[in-house]
Amino acid sequence: MPNQRPTKERLRIFAKEMRHAPTDAEAAMWRLLRSRQLAQFKFRRQTPLEDYILDFVCFEKRLVVEIDGSQHASSQHDAIRSDVLTKLGFDIARYWNNDVLQQPQAVLEDILSKLTAPRP
C-alpha cells in the first residue's frame, strides 16, 4: 500500500488517544506547561497540524516543543517535519526525555528564553 497522508479526522483521534496515554516525560512536561504556568503562555498538547501531531505548541509565539526518545536521534522523518513546520513559521525546540525528567528547570528556562526572544 502506498504511503498515504492521514486524514484530519484520523489525526484528531490519534492525538486524543496520545493525550490519554502520554510518555512519562510528556506527562511531566505537561504538568509544567499547563494552565499558563510558564509566564502566562498558553500551550496545547498533542495538537494536530498539517500531517503531524505536535507534542506541545504555543500558537501565540509560534513555538513547538517536542519531547523525544532515542528513536528520534538522526530521524529523517523529524527533519522533514521540522522543515515543514519552519516553513509554516514555527520555531521548534527539541528536548530529550531524559532531560525533561532529570533537569526540568533547565528545560523550562530554555523554553522561556525561546518564548521571550525577539523573532525576526
Order of alpha helices (4+ residues) and beta strands (2+ residues): alpha-alpha-beta-beta-beta-alpha-beta-alpha-alpha
